[in-house]
Each structure stands twice: as structure tokens, then as C-alpha cells.
Amino acid sequence: MTFLIQQTLIYGVPLLIVALAGVFAERSGIINLALEGIMVFGAFIGVLFVRIMQTSAGFEALKSAGDWMALQGLELLAMLAAAVCGAIFSLLLSFASINLRADQTIGGTALNLLAPALVLFFIRIIANQNTLQMASGDSASWFMIKKTTLGFDRDADLGFFGNTFLHKVYLATYVCIILFIVLSVILYKTRFGLRLRSCGENPQAANSLGINVQKMRYIGTTISGALAGMGGFVYALTTANCASTGDVAGFGFLAIAVMIFGNWKPLNIAGASLLFGLFKCIAAAYSSIDINGDGVYALANLGISSHFYRLLPYLITLLVLAFTSKSSRAPKAEGIPYDKSMR
């Protein structure tokens, strides 16, 4: 159960933060289909940042000294770098959608095509191969919270809660959860959030109250890009073996499905992210999952093809969208270019 919960969080948290990225864009009135591409770009920037820092003499000194807090600081800086570059990359969508009034679906699709090509181009220049790895082979273990880093013995029993949520987990996971809570409160409980959401529902009415619709849409899309870029790096750190390959396994599109399934509401999105994260966990680690611990009900021994487990997340996505799409209520003005003269 500990393994299942930890793996569900690892797969669910990137979906959680990227789905919230989609909410910020769409609540402002911009359809951000470029979440996949921004995740790819954010993953590349985060991995590249860590790689550059790992090759410095300062990192080797920190590593040899076992300065765990400094390593966590490096992880947070990499998340920040990925967020900043994701926000900058999303400005392409903002400019095309707001200033040029281009079709937002086509703009997002273009960025989804541009990002992997751009990332693979730079990876080939930097690493002379199709994969950019962090410089240290044990990068994942160095950025992971363990019993010893918390001051406990390696064999200490922290109980179910401690073993599940404090041992072999990533700080990035909890940072994303805290960000999700804070930004959800900002979006739904503050004046800024009300203004942003009004621009996605009725921009003409918002403008009549003195709200700068174009500015709010820029802000919403930029926040969306920052969160998606951060989510891309978290995916690379926790799921992709600390590597950037120009691909995030469709997590950006899954995040859009989570957003629609969650009806653009944070609590629903959190539940949907954990549900999809559970099925992604089953798909990736079914051979290690044993229901009762004696091997009788191990998923690998049930005689079900491994392809079925890998199919589960996407099959569940289709089924959920088929049954919930009719009850989903998207922001009324999303995808519609804002024209100040229209009423």
C-alpha cells in the first residue's frame, strides 16, 4: 500500500499542477492546448539547469559533504527555471491569441509541434544523442527525501504515515501540492481571481467595469505556462528517470482530460488527478503490485496481458470523458478572440 500511494502521487502530482495550469488559461478565456509542448520545454530546461549545476565544482563539494538542504535548494531552483521558461514559451500563444486574434486551437497545436522539435535540436547539440540526462547517475536518489536525511537510522520504522509520506519521496511533490492549494484559493477566493474568471465568462462586461481583459488574459496564460513548465520538470525528475527526451508520454493531454473531468474546479481536479495517477501507476508498475502481499493476487500473476495495464489510463480517459462531457461547463468565452467593440 505504501508503494502504491507513493507511486500514485508521483504520477498524479504532475497531472494535478498541469491541469491547474489549464484552468488558469481557460478561466481567462484562452484555450491552452499547448500544455504538452510547454511540459516538454519545461522538462528540458529543468534537466539542463540541473546538469549544468552538477558539472560545477560547487555541486561536487555539496555532494561529498552530504549537504541535503543545498541539494533540495538546487531542485527548487530547477523548478523555478522551468517555470520561468515555460511562462516565456507560453507568451507565443498569448501573443497569437490576444494580439493577432489567431485560432487558439491551431496556435496550441503549433506549439505542441514546435516544442519537441526545438528540444530535440538542442539536445542533439548539447549531448549528441536524443536523450539529455542529468550529469550524475544517481540524481534521483540525491533529490529524494529519505530517513537518513531526516535524522533517522536507515532501518528505523516511521510507521505507515512516515514510511509513506516522508521516506523516498520528492520535495517537488509537496511543493506542487502546496502551490495547487494556494493558487486555487487565489483563483476562487480573491478579487484577482474573480476578475480573471470574469474575463473567461463575459469579457465585455468585465471591460465595462474597468478590467483590462487583454492584460488579464496575458496573466492567466503566463501563469498557465509557468505551471506547465514546472510540471514538465517534475515529470522528468520523478517519472522519466531524470532525463529529457522531447516527450512527456501524453501527460499534457491527460491533464486536459483531468481538467475537463474535474469541471474546471480544483477539488474535482485533485480527485481526478489521483484517479488517473493510480491507473498510470498500475500501468507502469503492475509487476510490483501485490494486493494482499502473498503473491496470490499479484497483478502480474492474474494472467492479464501487460498491454491491457498500459492501455488502462487512456481507456479510462475515454470512458470518463464520454460520460462526463455533457455535464461539463466550460467558461463561456473561452476560445473566442476578444473584440472590445462587440457587445
C-alpha positions as CSV (number, residue, x, y, z in Angstrom):
1,M,0.0,0.0,0.0
2,T,2.9,2.4,0.8
3,F,4.4,1.7,-2.7
4,L,1.0,2.2,-4.4
5,I,0.3,5.5,-2.6
6,Q,3.8,6.9,-3.3
7,Q,3.7,5.9,-7.0
8,T,0.2,7.3,-7.4
9,L,1.4,10.7,-6.0
10,I,4.4,10.6,-8.4
11,Y,2.2,10.1,-11.4
12,G,-0.8,12.2,-10.1
13,V,1.0,15.4,-9.0
14,P,2.3,16.4,-12.4
15,L,-1.2,16.0,-13.7
16,L,-2.5,18.0,-10.8
17,I,-0.3,21.0,-11.4
18,V,-0.6,21.0,-15.2
19,A,-4.4,20.6,-15.0
20,L,-4.5,23.7,-12.8
21,A,-2.3,25.4,-15.5
22,G,-5.1,24.7,-18.0
23,V,-7.7,26.1,-15.6
24,F,-5.9,29.4,-15.3
25,A,-5.7,29.8,-19.0
26,E,-9.2,28.8,-19.8
27,R,-10.7,30.7,-16.9
28,S,-9.2,33.8,-18.5
29,G,-10.7,32.9,-21.9
30,I,-7.7,31.3,-23.7
31,I,-7.7,27.6,-24.7
32,N,-4.2,26.3,-23.8
33,L,-3.8,23.1,-25.9
34,A,-0.1,23.7,-25.7
35,L,0.3,22.2,-22.3
36,E,2.0,19.1,-23.7
37,G,4.5,21.3,-25.6
38,I,5.2,23.5,-22.6
39,M,5.8,20.5,-20.4
40,V,8.3,19.2,-22.9
41,F,10.1,22.6,-22.9
42,G,10.0,22.8,-19.1
43,A,11.4,19.3,-18.7
44,F,14.3,20.2,-21.0
45,I,15.1,23.5,-19.2
46,G,14.9,21.9,-15.7
47,V,17.1,18.9,-16.6
48,L,19.6,21.2,-18.4
49,F,19.8,23.5,-15.4
50,V,20.5,20.6,-13.0
51,R,23.0,19.2,-15.5
52,I,24.9,22.5,-15.7
53,M,24.9,22.8,-11.9
54,Q,26.0,19.2,-11.4
55,T,29.1,19.7,-13.6
56,S,30.3,22.6,-11.4
57,A,32.8,22.1,-8.7
58,G,30.4,23.5,-6.1
59,F,28.0,20.7,-6.7
60,E,30.6,18.0,-6.2
61,A,31.6,19.7,-2.9
62,L,27.9,19.7,-1.8
63,K,27.5,16.1,-2.8
64,S,30.6,14.9,-1.0
65,A,29.6,16.8,2.1
66,G,26.1,15.4,2.0
67,D,24.5,18.8,2.2
68,W,21.0,17.6,1.6
69,M,19.3,21.0,2.1
70,A,21.5,22.6,-0.6
71,L,20.6,19.8,-3.0
72,Q,16.9,20.5,-2.3
73,G,17.6,24.1,-3.0
74,L,19.0,23.1,-6.4
75,E,15.8,21.2,-7.0
76,L,13.7,24.2,-6.2
77,L,15.9,26.4,-8.4
78,A,15.4,24.0,-11.3
79,M,11.7,24.1,-10.8
80,L,11.8,27.9,-10.9
81,A,13.9,27.9,-14.1
82,A,11.4,25.5,-15.7
83,A,8.5,27.7,-14.6
84,V,10.1,30.9,-15.9
85,C,11.0,29.4,-19.3
86,G,7.5,27.8,-19.5
87,A,6.0,31.2,-18.9
88,I,8.1,32.8,-21.6
89,F,7.3,30.0,-24.1
90,S,3.6,30.5,-23.4
91,L,3.9,34.1,-24.5
92,L,3.9,32.8,-28.1
93,L,0.4,31.5,-27.5
94,S,-0.7,34.7,-25.7
95,F,0.6,37.0,-28.5
96,A,-1.0,34.9,-31.2
97,S,-4.4,34.5,-29.4
98,I,-4.7,38.0,-27.9
99,N,-2.9,40.4,-30.2
100,L,-3.3,38.6,-33.5
101,R,-6.6,37.0,-32.6
102,A,-5.5,33.7,-34.2
103,D,-7.3,30.5,-33.7
104,Q,-6.3,29.3,-30.3
105,T,-6.6,25.6,-31.1
106,I,-4.3,25.9,-34.1
107,G,-1.9,28.1,-32.0
108,G,-1.7,25.5,-29.2
109,T,-1.2,22.7,-31.7
110,A,1.6,24.6,-33.4
111,L,3.4,24.9,-30.0
112,N,3.0,21.2,-29.4
113,L,4.8,20.6,-32.7
114,L,7.4,23.2,-32.1
115,A,8.5,22.3,-28.6
116,P,9.6,18.6,-29.2
117,A,11.5,19.7,-32.4
118,L,13.2,22.6,-30.7
119,V,14.1,20.5,-27.6
120,L,15.5,17.6,-29.7
121,F,17.5,20.1,-31.7
122,F,19.2,21.5,-28.6
123,I,19.6,18.0,-27.1
124,R,21.5,16.8,-30.2
125,I,23.7,19.9,-29.9
126,I,24.4,19.5,-26.2
127,A,24.6,15.7,-25.8
128,N,25.0,14.5,-29.4
129,Q,22.2,12.0,-28.8
130,N,18.4,12.0,-28.4
131,T,18.3,12.0,-24.6
132,L,19.6,14.6,-22.2
133,Q,20.5,13.0,-18.8
134,M,21.4,14.8,-15.6
135,A,25.1,14.6,-15.2
136,S,25.1,12.4,-12.1
137,G,23.7,8.8,-12.5
138,D,22.2,8.9,-9.0
139,S,20.4,12.2,-9.5
140,A,17.0,10.8,-8.5
141,S,18.3,9.4,-5.2
142,W,20.1,12.6,-4.3
143,F,16.9,14.7,-4.7
144,M,14.8,12.2,-2.8
145,I,13.9,12.6,0.9
146,K,15.0,9.6,2.9
147,K,15.0,8.5,6.5
148,T,18.7,9.3,6.9
149,T,18.3,12.9,5.6
150,L,15.6,13.4,8.3
151,G,17.9,12.3,11.0
152,F,16.6,8.7,11.4
153,D,18.5,5.5,11.1
154,R,18.2,3.7,7.8
155,D,16.3,0.8,9.4
156,A,14.1,3.0,11.6
157,D,10.3,2.3,11.4
158,L,8.5,5.6,10.9
159,G,5.1,3.9,10.9
160,F,2.7,3.8,8.0
161,F,2.4,7.6,7.6
162,G,6.1,8.2,7.9
163,N,7.1,5.4,5.6
164,T,4.6,6.5,3.0
165,F,4.9,10.3,3.0
166,L,8.4,11.0,4.5
167,H,10.6,8.3,3.1
168,K,11.7,8.1,-0.6
169,V,9.5,11.0,-1.7
170,Y,10.4,14.1,-3.6
171,L,10.3,17.7,-2.2
172,A,8.9,18.7,-5.6
173,T,5.8,16.7,-5.0
174,Y,4.9,18.6,-1.9
175,V,5.8,21.9,-3.4
176,C,3.4,21.3,-6.2
177,I,0.6,20.3,-3.8
178,I,1.2,23.5,-1.8
179,L,1.2,25.6,-4.9
180,F,-2.0,23.9,-6.1
181,I,-3.8,24.8,-2.8
182,V,-2.5,28.4,-2.7
183,L,-3.3,29.1,-6.4
184,S,-6.7,27.5,-6.1
185,V,-7.5,29.9,-3.2
186,I,-6.2,32.8,-5.2
187,L,-8.3,31.9,-8.2
188,Y,-11.6,31.4,-6.4
189,K,-11.4,33.4,-3.2
190,T,-9.7,36.7,-4.2
191,R,-10.5,39.8,-6.2
192,F,-7.8,39.0,-8.7
193,G,-9.3,35.5,-9.2
194,L,-12.8,37.0,-9.7
195,R,-11.5,39.4,-12.3
196,L,-9.6,36.7,-14.1
197,R,-12.7,34.4,-14.2
198,S,-14.9,37.2,-15.4
199,C,-12.7,37.6,-18.5
200,G,-13.4,34.0,-19.4
201,E,-17.1,34.3,-18.8
202,N,-18.1,37.7,-20.2
203,P,-15.1,39.9,-21.2
204,Q,-17.4,42.7,-22.5
205,A,-19.0,43.0,-19.0
206,A,-15.6,42.8,-17.4
207,N,-14.3,45.6,-19.6
208,S,-17.3,47.8,-18.7
209,L,-16.2,47.6,-15.1
210,G,-12.7,48.8,-15.9
211,I,-10.9,45.4,-16.1
212,N,-8.2,45.2,-18.7
213,V,-9.3,42.0,-20.4
214,Q,-6.1,41.6,-22.6
215,K,-3.9,42.1,-19.6
216,M,-5.8,39.5,-17.5
217,R,-5.7,37.0,-20.3
218,Y,-1.9,37.6,-20.6
219,I,-1.6,37.0,-16.9
220,G,-3.7,33.9,-16.9
221,T,-1.8,32.3,-19.9
222,T,1.5,33.2,-18.4
223,I,0.7,31.6,-15.0
224,S,-0.6,28.6,-17.0
225,G,2.8,28.4,-18.9
226,A,4.7,28.6,-15.6
227,L,2.8,25.8,-14.0
228,A,3.0,23.6,-17.1
229,G,6.8,24.2,-17.4
230,M,7.2,23.3,-13.7
231,G,5.0,20.2,-14.2
232,G,7.2,19.1,-17.1
233,F,10.3,19.3,-14.9
234,V,8.6,17.4,-12.0
235,Y,7.6,14.7,-14.6
236,A,11.2,14.5,-15.8
237,L,12.6,14.3,-12.2
238,T,10.1,11.8,-10.8
239,T,8.9,9.7,-13.7
240,A,11.3,10.0,-16.7
241,N,14.5,8.9,-14.8
242,C,15.9,12.4,-14.6
243,A,16.0,12.8,-18.4
244,S,14.6,14.9,-21.2
245,T,13.7,13.2,-24.4
246,G,11.4,15.7,-26.1
247,D,8.4,13.7,-24.9
248,V,6.2,13.6,-21.7
249,A,4.2,10.5,-22.6
250,G,1.0,12.4,-23.3
251,F,0.8,13.9,-19.7
252,G,-0.2,17.3,-21.1
253,F,-3.2,15.9,-22.9
254,L,-4.1,13.7,-19.9
255,A,-4.0,16.9,-17.8
256,I,-6.5,18.5,-20.2
257,A,-8.7,15.4,-19.7
258,V,-8.4,15.8,-16.0
259,M,-9.3,19.5,-16.2
260,I,-12.5,18.7,-18.2
261,F,-13.4,15.7,-16.0
262,G,-12.9,18.0,-12.9
263,N,-15.2,20.6,-14.5
264,W,-12.6,23.3,-14.1
265,K,-12.9,23.1,-10.3
266,P,-9.8,22.5,-8.0
267,L,-11.3,19.8,-5.7
268,N,-12.7,17.8,-8.6
269,I,-9.4,18.2,-10.4
270,A,-7.5,16.9,-7.4
271,G,-9.7,13.8,-7.2
272,A,-9.4,13.2,-11.0
273,S,-5.6,13.6,-10.8
274,L,-5.3,10.9,-8.2
275,L,-7.6,8.6,-10.1
276,F,-5.6,9.0,-13.3
277,G,-2.4,8.8,-11.3
278,L,-3.5,5.5,-9.8
279,F,-4.1,4.0,-13.3
280,K,-0.8,5.3,-14.6
281,C,0.9,3.7,-11.6
282,I,-0.8,0.4,-12.3
283,A,0.2,0.7,-16.0
284,A,3.9,1.4,-15.1
285,A,4.4,-0.9,-12.1
286,Y,1.8,-3.6,-12.3
287,S,4.5,-6.3,-12.0
288,S,5.4,-4.9,-8.5
289,I,1.8,-4.5,-7.2
290,D,0.6,-7.3,-4.9
291,I,-2.9,-6.8,-3.4
292,N,-2.5,-8.9,-0.3
293,G,1.3,-9.3,0.0
294,D,1.5,-13.1,-0.5
295,G,1.8,-13.2,-4.3
296,V,-1.6,-14.9,-4.9
297,Y,-3.2,-11.7,-6.1
298,A,-0.2,-10.0,-7.6
299,L,-1.3,-8.3,-10.8
300,A,1.5,-9.9,-12.8
301,N,0.1,-13.3,-11.9
302,L,-3.5,-12.7,-12.9
303,G,-2.9,-13.8,-16.5
304,I,-3.9,-10.4,-17.9
305,S,-1.7,-9.1,-20.8
306,S,0.7,-6.3,-19.9
307,H,-0.7,-4.3,-22.8
308,F,-4.0,-4.1,-21.0
309,Y,-2.4,-2.4,-18.0
310,R,-0.6,0.0,-20.3
311,L,-3.9,0.7,-22.0
312,L,-5.8,1.4,-18.8
313,P,-5.0,5.2,-18.3
314,Y,-6.1,6.1,-21.8
315,L,-9.1,3.8,-21.8
316,I,-10.3,5.4,-18.5
317,T,-9.7,8.8,-20.1
318,L,-12.0,8.0,-23.0
319,L,-14.7,6.4,-20.7
320,V,-14.6,9.3,-18.3
321,L,-14.9,12.0,-21.0
322,A,-17.6,10.1,-22.7
323,F,-19.8,10.0,-19.5
324,T,-18.9,13.5,-18.1
325,S,-18.5,15.7,-21.2
326,K,-22.3,16.5,-21.3
327,S,-22.3,17.8,-17.7
328,S,-19.0,19.8,-18.0
329,R,-19.4,23.5,-18.2
330,A,-16.5,25.3,-19.8
331,P,-16.1,29.1,-19.4
332,K,-18.4,30.7,-21.9
333,A,-15.9,33.0,-23.6
334,E,-13.0,30.5,-23.9
335,G,-11.6,30.3,-27.4
336,I,-13.3,33.5,-28.5
337,P,-11.0,36.3,-29.5
338,Y,-11.8,39.4,-27.5
339,D,-13.2,42.3,-29.5
340,K,-13.7,45.5,-27.5
341,S,-16.3,46.8,-29.9
342,M,-18.6,43.7,-29.6
343,R,-21.5,43.6,-27.2
